[in-house]
Amino acid sequence: MYLIKNGVVHVGDGTILKDCDILTKGSTIQKIGQGLDCPEAEVVDASGCEVFPGFIDPHSMIGALGIPSRSLDNQEKSDPITPELNVKYSVDPDELNGQEFYKSGITTVGLAPGNTNIMGGQIVVVKTAPMKMSRRIVKEKAALKCSVTASVKSVYGKQNKMPMTRMGSFWMLEEAIRKSEKSGGGTENQERDRVIQDVFDKKKMPVFAAAERIGEIAGLHHLMEEKQLAQFQQKLAEEEKSRRTIEKYGRDLRAFLRYLGETGRVDKAAVIRYKESLLECYAVSSVNSMLAALNRFFKEQGWYDCVVKLVRVQREAFRSQEKELSREEYFRLVKAAEKRGKRRLSYLMQTLCATGIRISELPFITVEAAKRGSAVVRLKGKTRTVLLPAALCESLLGYAIQEGIRKGSIFVTRNGRPMDRSNVLHEMKKLGREAGVERSKIFPHNLRHLFACTYYEMEKDITHLADLLGHSSINTTRIYTMSSGRKQAEQIERLGLLWIDMADEKKAA
């Protein structure tokens, strides 16, 4: 037992205790305080001394470098990809440098492979105290050591082997990750692939990557960002998110990364600044959509401290008149399509408007569906049945016969692929001038809105409408049934609650 008396103790978290005592027993601290007494302990007078916890060197090669006449046992130079190697076997327990570190107050080091391999092996955390290796190990497989420095090119370039350039180093790094992902465990490098999967896919071990120049650092940032993004999008695909949703999340994340710039540092402050910059350029609804994508990504990465609140906004009681498509404008669009000989576009718009389906559900309007009068829609893990009006079915079947479509989706491109939003939107926009309809009103989803508004005005049954639209929440359906600002204004005018109105009526009388 030791009793350290009257020292200035630095706890390690910024706390400093003056005239403080420390009582230790074996390898543990028993007490910290003032005026401690223990007769059986050996007293060490620390008056006028600073007492610190043992220092930690997170990246060191002590014990493996040896004296100049020895080889560098932590740098395997036969293959640039060796993640399966364990650096603990390179240590000489009696190597003097380690003992000197210990005397200087460095009690623990992250012992790492050298910089000569793209994947050099696994870092081990060890004590610097002179003892057997089995007792010195604090943690094995603490991290995977990687390197894209000039040392890699120097070693293998002299052997006339790849990598001889920086682009070769990054290609081999990416290729090693790709091969491990495709490996089923039956390859000759089974252990190698398992280690890479544990690091880059399962995140069981962090990566310690050596880079010296700006280009090397930027390359590592880009590689890891693309890796994380690909994994995130794969996760969304496994959850059966739509292709458009996956692509949108990807765009939103890349926009955020461009904002961060070369530093690539993600923290709460950076996200808040980004949120403020978005509010200067986009509508609140768009900002919240972008932030939702970021928050979902942060949660997947375990970065919960980076999650930010969405912008709170009071729900509007009416729709923008500038974007509201009327029944008459819809018919003018259909008429313009017929006039141009665009029968496919005409029937497509009528299908969207007469059924209220989403543009993403259009591929489920098949010849078979038209024959039975109903379409079975399967999207996002949900299945629902959409009823098709008899007149629409007759028109669709006639069109299918004329176009030689015997089965499957009716609305397809020249290559036989189902039409998507971009195809439809492009064709619809062309009708605007001829139909006399503002381009801001012309987009496929507005036909779904028109269906919802028309149905609600007729039936006043929002619950049944929610079922027809495939909504799980009536609150979502309410958005579709909002009347325009013009109608709201007319209703308010009819209330007759202004004294000015009454006075004008008396004058007129």
Buried (B, 14 or more C-beta within 10 A) or exposed (E): EBBBBBBBBBEEEEEEBEEBBBBBEEEEEBEBEEEBEBEEBEBBEBEEEEBEBEEEBEEBBBBBBBEEEEEBBBBBBEBBBBBBBEBBEBBBBEBEBBBEBBEEEBBBBBBBBBBBBBBBBBBBBBBBBEEEBEEBBBEEBBBBBBBBBBBBBEBBBEEEEBBBEBEBBBBBBEEBBEBBBEBEEEEEBEEBBBBBBBBBBEEEBEBBBBBEEEEBBEBBBEBBBEBBBEBBBEBBEEEEBBEEBBEBBBEBBEBBBEEBEEEBEBEEEBBEEBBEEBEEEEEEEEBBBBBEBBBBBBEEEEBEEBBBEBEEEEEEEBBEBEBBBEEEBBBBBBBBBEEBEBBBBBBBBBBBBBBBBBBBBBBBBBBEBBEEEEBEBEBEEEEBEBEBEEEBBEBBBEBBEEEEBEEEBBBBEEEEEBBBBEBBBEBBEBBBEBBEBEEEBBBBBBBBBBBBBBBBEEEEEBEEBBEBBBBEEEEEBBEBBBBBBEBBEEEEEEEEEEEEEEEEEEEEE
